[in-house]
Amino acid sequence: MSRFIVLFDASPINAPTSWMRQAAAQADLHLVLQTDIARVMSQDPETREALLKVNSPGPDPRMGRYYQAALDKLAEGHTRLALHSVTWTAYGIQPAALIYAFDQMQNERARALQMGMQDADYDVFVQRAQDTVSAFFKGVPADRLLEVSGTEAQKAARAVAFIRGRK
């Protein structure tokens, strides 16, 4: 079955934001949550065994077939999907669109400064985080990538327009 998959990312946030949820709903995409993927994977004995053998931080391409199996189960009957996190590219997902926002990292600056971090150190942190996320863009054609910023409504509107242009 052919699928139209949109990946969303707003690192360092580990769950879909309100703009992602709005964009998915407005673009008629079935949003599959990472928590549901994790639940389905944890229920499969073979997947649990494979997870125990993986001894590396971050996404491991060897787990791709297990992630895909969980996605297949959760997406049954749906051809238009929204997934959160660029890490899906490590598991072999080739998205029709990859929409991301780096502004959340800047939004966390005030909290980091309150905790004693210096501006220059935070700039280095943000750049490293952006580089880490951007590494997952490898292999995704540039015309499928969109960075959004602004208010939640602006991000959602830009994302929906981009998705509709990808049909």
TIRO-2110 file (N, C-alpha, C; in Angstrom, 1 decimal):
// TIRO-2110
0.8, -1.2, 0.0, N, 1, A
0.0, 0.0, 0.0, CA, 1, A
0.9, 1.2, 0.0, C, 1, A
0.6, 2.1, -0.9, N, 2, A
1.3, 3.4, -1.0, CA, 2, A
0.8, 4.3, 0.1, C, 2, A
1.8, 5.0, 0.8, N, 3, A
1.4, 5.9, 1.8, CA, 3, A
2.0, 7.3, 1.6, C, 3, A
1.3, 8.3, 2.0, N, 4, A
1.7, 9.7, 2.0, CA, 4, A
2.1, 10.0, 3.4, C, 4, A
3.4, 10.2, 3.7, N, 5, A
3.8, 10.3, 5.1, CA, 5, A
4.4, 11.7, 5.3, C, 5, A
4.0, 12.4, 6.3, N, 6, A
4.6, 13.7, 6.7, CA, 6, A
5.3, 13.5, 8.0, C, 6, A
6.5, 13.9, 8.1, N, 7, A
7.2, 14.0, 9.4, CA, 7, A
7.2, 15.4, 9.9, C, 7, A
7.0, 15.5, 11.2, N, 8, A
7.0, 16.8, 11.9, CA, 8, A
8.1, 16.7, 13.0, C, 8, A
8.8, 17.8, 13.2, N, 9, A
9.8, 17.8, 14.3, CA, 9, A
9.9, 19.2, 14.9, C, 9, A
10.0, 19.3, 16.2, N, 10, A
10.2, 20.6, 16.9, CA, 10, A
11.1, 20.4, 18.1, C, 10, A
12.3, 19.9, 17.8, N, 11, A
13.2, 19.5, 18.8, CA, 11, A
13.4, 20.8, 19.7, C, 11, A
13.6, 20.6, 21.0, N, 12, A
13.7, 19.4, 21.7, CA, 12, A
12.5, 18.7, 22.2, C, 12, A
11.3, 19.2, 21.7, N, 13, A
10.0, 18.6, 22.2, CA, 13, A
9.9, 17.2, 21.7, C, 13, A
9.5, 16.3, 22.6, N, 14, A
9.4, 14.9, 22.2, CA, 14, A
8.0, 14.4, 21.9, C, 14, A
7.1, 15.3, 21.7, N, 15, A
5.7, 14.9, 21.4, CA, 15, A
5.2, 16.0, 20.4, C, 15, A
4.2, 15.6, 19.7, N, 16, A
3.6, 16.6, 18.7, CA, 16, A
3.1, 17.8, 19.5, C, 16, A
3.4, 19.0, 18.9, N, 17, A
2.9, 20.2, 19.4, CA, 17, A
1.5, 20.5, 18.9, C, 17, A
0.9, 21.6, 19.4, N, 18, A
-0.4, 21.9, 19.0, CA, 18, A
-0.5, 22.3, 17.5, C, 18, A
0.6, 23.0, 17.0, N, 19, A
0.6, 23.3, 15.5, CA, 19, A
0.7, 22.1, 14.7, C, 19, A
1.4, 21.0, 15.2, N, 20, A
1.5, 19.8, 14.4, CA, 20, A
0.2, 19.1, 14.4, C, 20, A
-0.5, 19.0, 15.5, N, 21, A
-1.8, 18.4, 15.6, CA, 21, A
-2.8, 19.1, 14.7, C, 21, A
-2.8, 20.4, 14.7, N, 22, A
-3.7, 21.2, 13.9, CA, 22, A
-3.4, 21.0, 12.4, C, 22, A
-2.1, 21.0, 12.0, N, 23, A
-1.7, 20.8, 10.6, CA, 23, A
-2.1, 19.4, 10.2, C, 23, A
-1.9, 18.4, 11.0, N, 24, A
-2.3, 17.0, 10.6, CA, 24, A
-3.8, 16.9, 10.4, C, 24, A
-4.6, 17.5, 11.3, N, 25, A
-6.0, 17.4, 11.2, CA, 25, A
-6.5, 18.2, 9.9, C, 25, A
-6.0, 19.4, 9.7, N, 26, A
-6.4, 20.2, 8.6, CA, 26, A
-6.0, 19.6, 7.3, C, 26, A
-4.9, 18.9, 7.2, N, 27, A
-4.4, 18.2, 6.0, CA, 27, A
-4.9, 16.8, 5.8, C, 27, A
-5.8, 16.4, 6.7, N, 28, A
-6.4, 15.1, 6.6, CA, 28, A
-5.4, 14.0, 6.7, C, 28, A
-4.5, 14.1, 7.8, N, 29, A
-3.5, 13.1, 8.0, CA, 29, A
-3.8, 12.4, 9.3, C, 29, A
-3.6, 11.1, 9.3, N, 30, A
-3.8, 10.3, 10.6, CA, 30, A
-2.5, 10.4, 11.4, C, 30, A
-2.6, 11.0, 12.5, N, 31, A
-1.4, 11.2, 13.4, CA, 31, A
-1.1, 10.0, 14.2, C, 31, A
0.0, 9.4, 14.0, N, 32, A
0.4, 8.2, 14.8, CA, 32, A
1.5, 8.7, 15.8, C, 32, A
1.1, 8.5, 17.1, N, 33, A
2.0, 8.9, 18.2, CA, 33, A
3.1, 8.0, 18.5, C, 33, A
4.2, 8.5, 18.9, N, 34, A
5.4, 7.7, 19.3, CA, 34, A
5.0, 6.8, 20.5, C, 34, A
4.2, 7.4, 21.4, N, 35, A
3.8, 6.5, 22.6, CA, 35, A
3.1, 5.3, 22.2, C, 35, A
2.3, 5.4, 21.1, N, 36, A
1.5, 4.2, 20.6, CA, 36, A
2.5, 3.3, 19.9, C, 36, A
3.5, 3.8, 19.2, N, 37, A
4.5, 3.0, 18.6, CA, 37, A
5.2, 2.2, 19.6, C, 37, A
5.6, 2.9, 20.7, N, 38, A
6.4, 2.2, 21.8, CA, 38, A
5.5, 1.2, 22.4, C, 38, A
4.2, 1.4, 22.6, N, 39, A
3.3, 0.5, 23.3, CA, 39, A
3.2, -0.8, 22.4, C, 39, A
3.0, -0.6, 21.1, N, 40, A
2.9, -1.8, 20.2, CA, 40, A
4.2, -2.5, 20.1, C, 40, A
5.3, -1.8, 20.1, N, 41, A
6.6, -2.5, 20.1, CA, 41, A
6.8, -3.3, 21.3, C, 41, A
6.4, -2.8, 22.5, N, 42, A
6.6, -3.4, 23.8, CA, 42, A
5.8, -4.7, 23.9, C, 42, A
4.7, -4.8, 23.2, N, 43, A
3.8, -5.9, 23.2, CA, 43, A
4.3, -7.1, 22.4, C, 43, A
5.3, -6.9, 21.5, N, 44, A
5.8, -7.9, 20.7, CA, 44, A
7.1, -8.5, 21.2, C, 44, A
7.1, -9.8, 21.6, N, 45, A
8.2, -10.5, 22.2, CA, 45, A
9.5, -10.4, 21.3, C, 45, A
9.4, -10.5, 20.0, N, 46, A
10.5, -10.5, 19.1, CA, 46, A
11.1, -9.0, 19.2, C, 46, A
10.3, -8.0, 19.2, N, 47, A
10.8, -6.7, 19.2, CA, 47, A
11.4, -6.4, 20.5, C, 47, A
10.8, -6.8, 21.6, N, 48, A
11.4, -6.6, 23.0, CA, 48, A
12.8, -7.2, 23.0, C, 48, A
13.0, -8.4, 22.4, N, 49, A
14.3, -9.1, 22.4, CA, 49, A
15.3, -8.3, 21.6, C, 49, A
14.9, -7.8, 20.5, N, 50, A
15.7, -7.0, 19.6, CA, 50, A
16.2, -5.7, 20.3, C, 50, A
15.2, -5.1, 21.0, N, 51, A
15.5, -3.8, 21.7, CA, 51, A
16.6, -4.0, 22.8, C, 51, A
16.5, -5.2, 23.4, N, 52, A
17.5, -5.5, 24.5, CA, 52, A
18.9, -5.7, 23.9, C, 52, A
19.0, -6.1, 22.7, N, 53, A
20.3, -6.3, 22.0, CA, 53, A
20.9, -5.0, 21.5, C, 53, A
20.1, -4.0, 21.3, N, 54, A
20.6, -2.7, 20.8, CA, 54, A
21.3, -2.0, 22.0, C, 54, A
22.5, -1.7, 21.8, N, 55, A
23.3, -1.1, 22.9, CA, 55, A
23.9, 0.2, 22.4, C, 55, A
23.1, 1.1, 21.8, N, 56, A
23.6, 2.4, 21.4, CA, 56, A
22.6, 3.5, 21.6, C, 56, A
23.0, 4.6, 21.9, N, 57, A
22.0, 5.7, 22.1, CA, 57, A
21.5, 6.2, 20.8, C, 57, A
20.3, 6.7, 20.9, N, 58, A
19.7, 7.2, 19.7, CA, 58, A
19.1, 6.2, 18.7, C, 58, A
18.5, 6.6, 17.6, N, 59, A
17.9, 5.7, 16.7, CA, 59, A
19.0, 4.7, 16.1, C, 59, A
18.6, 3.5, 15.9, N, 60, A
19.4, 2.5, 15.4, CA, 60, A
18.7, 1.9, 14.1, C, 60, A
19.3, 2.1, 13.0, N, 61, A
18.6, 1.6, 11.7, CA, 61, A
18.3, 0.1, 11.8, C, 61, A
19.0, -0.7, 12.6, N, 62, A
18.6, -2.1, 12.7, CA, 62, A
17.2, -2.3, 13.2, C, 62, A
16.7, -1.3, 13.9, N, 63, A
15.3, -1.4, 14.5, CA, 63, A
14.2, -1.0, 13.5, C, 63, A
14.6, -0.6, 12.3, N, 64, A
13.7, -0.1, 11.3, CA, 64, A
12.5, -1.1, 11.0, C, 64, A
12.8, -2.4, 10.9, N, 65, A
11.7, -3.3, 10.6, CA, 65, A
10.7, -3.4, 11.7, C, 65, A
11.2, -3.2, 12.9, N, 66, A
10.3, -3.3, 14.1, CA, 66, A
9.4, -2.0, 14.2, C, 66, A
10.0, -0.9, 13.9, N, 67, A
9.3, 0.4, 13.9, CA, 67, A
8.2, 0.3, 12.8, C, 67, A
8.7, -0.2, 11.6, N, 68, A
7.7, -0.3, 10.5, CA, 68, A
6.6, -1.2, 10.8, C, 68, A
6.8, -2.3, 11.5, N, 69, A
5.8, -3.2, 11.8, CA, 69, A
4.8, -2.6, 12.8, C, 69, A
5.3, -1.8, 13.7, N, 70, A
4.4, -1.1, 14.7, CA, 70, A
3.6, -0.1, 13.9, C, 70, A
4.2, 0.6, 13.0, N, 71, A
3.5, 1.7, 12.2, CA, 71, A
2.5, 1.0, 11.4, C, 71, A
2.8, -0.1, 10.7, N, 72, A
1.8, -0.8, 9.9, CA, 72, A
0.6, -1.2, 10.7, C, 72, A
0.8, -1.6, 11.9, N, 73, A
-0.4, -2.0, 12.8, CA, 73, A
-1.2, -0.8, 13.1, C, 73, A
-0.6, 0.3, 13.5, N, 74, A
-1.3, 1.5, 14.0, CA, 74, A
-1.9, 2.2, 12.8, C, 74, A
-1.4, 2.1, 11.6, N, 75, A
-1.8, 2.9, 10.5, CA, 75, A
-2.8, 2.1, 9.6, C, 75, A
-3.2, 0.9, 10.0, N, 76, A
-4.0, 0.1, 9.2, CA, 76, A
-5.2, 0.8, 8.7, C, 76, A
-5.5, 0.8, 7.4, N, 77, A
-6.6, 1.5, 6.9, CA, 77, A
-6.4, 3.0, 6.5, C, 77, A
-5.2, 3.5, 6.8, N, 78, A
-4.9, 4.9, 6.6, CA, 78, A
-3.8, 5.0, 5.6, C, 78, A
-3.9, 5.8, 4.6, N, 79, A
-2.8, 6.0, 3.6, CA, 79, A
-2.1, 7.4, 3.8, C, 79, A
-2.7, 8.3, 4.5, N, 80, A
-2.2, 9.6, 4.8, CA, 80, A
-1.8, 9.7, 6.3, C, 80, A
-0.5, 9.8, 6.5, N, 81, A
0.0, 9.7, 7.9, CA, 81, A
0.8, 10.9, 8.3, C, 81, A
0.8, 11.2, 9.6, N, 82, A
1.7, 12.2, 10.2, CA, 82, A
2.4, 11.5, 11.3, C, 82, A
3.7, 11.6, 11.3, N, 83, A
4.6, 11.1, 12.4, CA, 83, A
5.4, 12.2, 13.0, C, 83, A
5.6, 12.0, 14.3, N, 84, A
6.5, 13.0, 14.9, CA, 84, A
7.9, 12.5, 15.0, C, 84, A
8.8, 13.3, 14.7, N, 85, A
10.3, 13.1, 14.8, CA, 85, A
11.0, 12.7, 13.5, C, 85, A
12.0, 13.4, 13.3, N, 86, A
12.8, 13.2, 12.1, CA, 86, A
13.6, 11.9, 12.2, C, 86, A
13.6, 11.3, 13.3, N, 87, A
14.4, 10.0, 13.5, CA, 87, A
13.7, 8.9, 12.6, C, 87, A
12.5, 9.1, 12.2, N, 88, A
11.9, 8.1, 11.3, CA, 88, A
12.7, 7.9, 10.0, C, 88, A
13.4, 8.9, 9.6, N, 89, A
14.3, 8.7, 8.4, CA, 89, A
15.3, 7.6, 8.6, C, 89, A
15.8, 7.5, 9.9, N, 90, A
16.8, 6.4, 10.2, CA, 90, A
16.2, 5.0, 10.1, C, 90, A
14.9, 4.9, 10.1, N, 91, A
14.2, 3.7, 10.0, CA, 91, A
13.6, 3.4, 8.6, C, 91, A
14.1, 4.2, 7.7, N, 92, A
13.7, 4.0, 6.3, CA, 92, A
12.5, 4.7, 5.7, C, 92, A
11.9, 5.6, 6.5, N, 93, A
10.8, 6.3, 6.0, CA, 93, A
11.3, 7.4, 5.1, C, 93, A
10.7, 7.5, 3.9, N, 94, A
11.0, 8.5, 3.0, CA, 94, A
9.8, 9.4, 2.9, C, 94, A
9.8, 10.5, 3.6, N, 95, A
8.5, 11.3, 3.7, CA, 95, A
8.2, 12.1, 2.5, C, 95, A
6.9, 12.4, 2.3, N, 96, A
6.5, 13.3, 1.2, CA, 96, A
6.8, 14.7, 1.6, C, 96, A
6.8, 14.9, 2.9, N, 97, A
7.2, 16.2, 3.5, CA, 97, A
7.8, 16.1, 4.8, C, 97, A
8.8, 16.9, 5.2, N, 98, A
9.4, 16.9, 6.5, CA, 98, A
9.3, 18.4, 6.9, C, 98, A
8.5, 18.6, 8.0, N, 99, A
8.3, 20.0, 8.4, CA, 99, A
8.8, 20.1, 9.8, C, 99, A
9.7, 21.1, 10.0, N, 100, A
10.3, 21.2, 11.3, CA, 100, A
10.4, 22.7, 11.8, C, 100, A
10.6, 22.8, 13.1, N, 101, A
10.7, 24.2, 13.7, CA, 101, A
11.8, 24.1, 14.7, C, 101, A
12.8, 25.0, 14.5, N, 102, A
13.9, 25.2, 15.4, CA, 102, A
13.7, 26.3, 16.4, C, 102, A
12.6, 27.0, 16.3, N, 103, A
12.4, 28.2, 17.2, CA, 103, A
12.2, 27.8, 18.6, C, 103, A
11.7, 26.6, 18.9, N, 104, A
11.5, 26.1, 20.3, CA, 104, A
12.8, 26.1, 21.0, C, 104, A
13.9, 25.8, 20.3, N, 105, A
15.2, 25.9, 21.0, CA, 105, A
15.5, 27.3, 21.5, C, 105, A
15.2, 28.3, 20.7, N, 106, A
15.4, 29.7, 21.1, CA, 106, A
14.4, 30.1, 22.2, C, 106, A
13.2, 29.5, 22.2, N, 107, A
12.2, 29.8, 23.2, CA, 107, A
12.7, 29.3, 24.6, C, 107, A
13.6, 28.4, 24.6, N, 108, A
14.1, 27.8, 25.9, CA, 108, A
15.3, 28.6, 26.4, C, 108, A
15.7, 29.6, 25.7, N, 109, A
16.9, 30.4, 26.1, CA, 109, A
16.7, 31.0, 27.4, C, 109, A
15.6, 31.7, 27.7, N, 110, A
15.4, 32.4, 28.9, CA, 110, A
15.5, 31.4, 30.1, C, 110, A
14.9, 30.2, 30.0, N, 111, A
15.0, 29.2, 31.1, CA, 111, A
16.5, 28.8, 31.3, C, 111, A
17.2, 28.6, 30.2, N, 112, A
18.6, 28.2, 30.3, CA, 112, A
19.4, 29.3, 31.0, C, 112, A
19.2, 30.5, 30.6, N, 113, A
19.9, 31.7, 31.3, CA, 113, A
19.6, 31.8, 32.8, C, 113, A
18.3, 31.5, 33.1, N, 114, A
17.9, 31.5, 34.5, CA, 114, A
18.6, 30.4, 35.3, C, 114, A
19.0, 29.4, 34.7, N, 115, A
19.6, 28.3, 35.3, CA, 115, A
21.2, 28.5, 35.3, C, 115, A
21.6, 29.6, 34.8, N, 116, A
23.0, 29.9, 34.9, CA, 116, A
23.8, 29.7, 33.6, C, 116, A
23.2, 29.3, 32.5, N, 117, A
24.0, 29.1, 31.3, CA, 117, A
24.2, 30.5, 30.7, C, 117, A
25.4, 30.6, 30.0, N, 118, A
25.7, 31.8, 29.4, CA, 118, A
25.1, 31.9, 27.9, C, 118, A
24.9, 33.1, 27.4, N, 119, A
24.3, 33.2, 26.1, CA, 119, A
25.2, 32.5, 25.0, C, 119, A
26.5, 32.7, 25.1, N, 120, A
27.4, 32.1, 24.1, CA, 120, A
27.3, 30.5, 24.2, C, 120, A
27.2, 30.0, 25.4, N, 121, A
27.1, 28.6, 25.6, CA, 121, A
25.8, 28.0, 25.0, C, 121, A
24.8, 28.8, 25.2, N, 122, A
23.5, 28.4, 24.7, CA, 122, A
23.5, 28.4, 23.2, C, 122, A
24.1, 29.4, 22.6, N, 123, A
24.2, 29.4, 21.1, CA, 123, A
24.9, 28.2, 20.6, C, 123, A
25.9, 27.7, 21.3, N, 124, A
26.6, 26.5, 20.9, CA, 124, A
25.7, 25.3, 21.1, C, 124, A
25.0, 25.2, 22.1, N, 125, A
24.0, 24.2, 22.4, CA, 125, A
23.0, 24.1, 21.2, C, 125, A
22.4, 25.3, 20.9, N, 126, A
21.4, 25.3, 19.8, CA, 126, A
22.0, 24.9, 18.5, C, 126, A
23.2, 25.3, 18.2, N, 127, A
23.8, 24.9, 16.9, CA, 127, A
24.0, 23.4, 16.9, C, 127, A
24.5, 22.9, 18.0, N, 128, A
24.8, 21.4, 18.0, CA, 128, A
23.4, 20.6, 17.9, C, 128, A
22.4, 21.1, 18.5, N, 129, A
21.1, 20.5, 18.5, CA, 129, A
20.6, 20.5, 17.0, C, 129, A
20.7, 21.7, 16.4, N, 130, A
20.2, 21.8, 15.0, CA, 130, A
21.0, 20.9, 14.1, C, 130, A
22.3, 20.8, 14.3, N, 131, A
23.1, 19.9, 13.5, CA, 131, A
22.7, 18.5, 13.6, C, 131, A
22.4, 18.1, 14.9, N, 132, A
22.0, 16.7, 15.2, CA, 132, A
20.7, 16.4, 14.4, C, 132, A
19.7, 17.3, 14.6, N, 133, A
18.4, 17.1, 13.9, CA, 133, A
18.6, 17.1, 12.4, C, 133, A
19.4, 18.1, 11.9, N, 134, A
19.5, 18.2, 10.4, CA, 134, A
20.2, 17.0, 9.8, C, 134, A
21.0, 16.3, 10.6, N, 135, A
21.6, 15.1, 10.1, CA, 135, A
20.6, 14.0, 9.6, C, 135, A
19.4, 14.1, 10.2, N, 136, A
18.3, 13.2, 9.8, CA, 136, A
17.7, 13.6, 8.5, C, 136, A
18.0, 14.8, 8.0, N, 137, A
17.4, 15.3, 6.7, CA, 137, A
18.1, 14.6, 5.5, C, 137, A
19.3, 14.0, 5.8, N, 138, A
20.1, 13.5, 4.7, CA, 138, A
19.2, 12.5, 3.9, C, 138, A
19.2, 12.6, 2.6, N, 139, A
18.4, 11.7, 1.8, CA, 139, A
17.0, 12.2, 1.5, C, 139, A
16.6, 13.3, 2.2, N, 140, A
15.3, 13.8, 1.9, CA, 140, A
15.5, 15.0, 1.0, C, 140, A
14.9, 14.9, -0.2, N, 141, A
15.1, 16.0, -1.2, CA, 141, A
14.7, 17.4, -0.6, C, 141, A
15.5, 18.4, -1.0, N, 142, A
15.3, 19.7, -0.4, CA, 142, A
13.9, 20.3, -0.6, C, 142, A
13.2, 19.9, -1.7, N, 143, A
11.9, 20.4, -2.0, CA, 143, A
10.8, 19.7, -1.1, C, 143, A
11.2, 18.8, -0.3, N, 144, A
10.3, 18.2, 0.7, CA, 144, A
10.5, 18.7, 2.1, C, 144, A
11.5, 19.6, 2.3, N, 145, A
11.8, 20.1, 3.6, CA, 145, A
11.2, 21.5, 3.8, C, 145, A
10.6, 21.8, 4.9, N, 146, A
10.1, 23.1, 5.2, CA, 146, A
10.3, 23.4, 6.7, C, 146, A
11.0, 24.6, 6.9, N, 147, A
11.2, 25.1, 8.3, CA, 147, A
10.1, 26.1, 8.5, C, 147, A
9.4, 26.0, 9.6, N, 148, A
8.3, 26.9, 10.0, CA, 148, A
8.7, 27.6, 11.3, C, 148, A
8.2, 28.8, 11.4, N, 149, A
8.4, 29.6, 12.6, CA, 149, A
7.2, 30.5, 12.8, C, 149, A
7.2, 31.2, 13.9, N, 150, A
6.1, 32.1, 14.2, CA, 150, A
5.1, 31.6, 15.3, C, 150, A
3.9, 32.0, 15.2, N, 151, A
2.9, 31.6, 16.2, CA, 151, A
2.5, 30.1, 15.8, C, 151, A
1.8, 29.5, 16.8, N, 152, A
1.3, 28.2, 16.5, CA, 152, A
0.4, 28.2, 15.3, C, 152, A
-0.5, 29.2, 15.1, N, 153, A
-1.4, 29.3, 14.0, CA, 153, A
-0.6, 29.5, 12.7, C, 153, A
0.4, 30.3, 12.7, N, 154, A
1.2, 30.5, 11.5, CA, 154, A
2.0, 29.3, 11.1, C, 154, A
2.5, 28.6, 12.1, N, 155, A
3.2, 27.3, 11.7, CA, 155, A
2.2, 26.3, 11.1, C, 155, A
1.1, 26.2, 11.7, N, 156, A
0.1, 25.2, 11.2, CA, 156, A
-0.3, 25.6, 9.8, C, 156, A
-0.6, 26.9, 9.6, N, 157, A
-1.0, 27.3, 8.2, CA, 157, A
0.0, 27.0, 7.2, C, 157, A
1.3, 27.4, 7.5, N, 158, A
2.4, 27.1, 6.6, CA, 158, A
2.5, 25.6, 6.3, C, 158, A
2.4, 24.9, 7.3, N, 159, A
2.6, 23.4, 7.2, CA, 159, A
1.5, 22.8, 6.3, C, 159, A
0.2, 23.3, 6.5, N, 160, A
-0.9, 22.8, 5.7, CA, 160, A
-0.7, 23.1, 4.3, C, 160, A
-0.3, 24.4, 4.0, N, 161, A
-0.2, 24.8, 2.6, CA, 161, A
0.9, 24.0, 2.0, C, 161, A
2.0, 23.7, 2.7, N, 162, A
3.1, 22.9, 2.1, CA, 162, A
2.6, 21.5, 1.8, C, 162, A
1.9, 20.9, 2.8, N, 163, A
1.5, 19.5, 2.6, CA, 163, A
0.5, 19.4, 1.4, C, 163, A
-0.4, 20.4, 1.3, N, 164, A
-1.3, 20.4, 0.2, CA, 164, A
-0.6, 20.5, -1.1, C, 164, A
0.5, 21.2, -1.1, N, 165, A
1.3, 21.4, -2.4, CA, 165, A
2.1, 20.1, -2.7, C, 165, A
2.2, 19.2, -1.8, N, 166, A
2.9, 17.9, -2.0, CA, 166, A
2.1, 16.8, -2.6, C, 166, A
0.8, 17.0, -2.8, N, 167, A
-0.1, 15.9, -3.2, CA, 167, A
0.4, 15.4, -4.5, C, 167, A
END
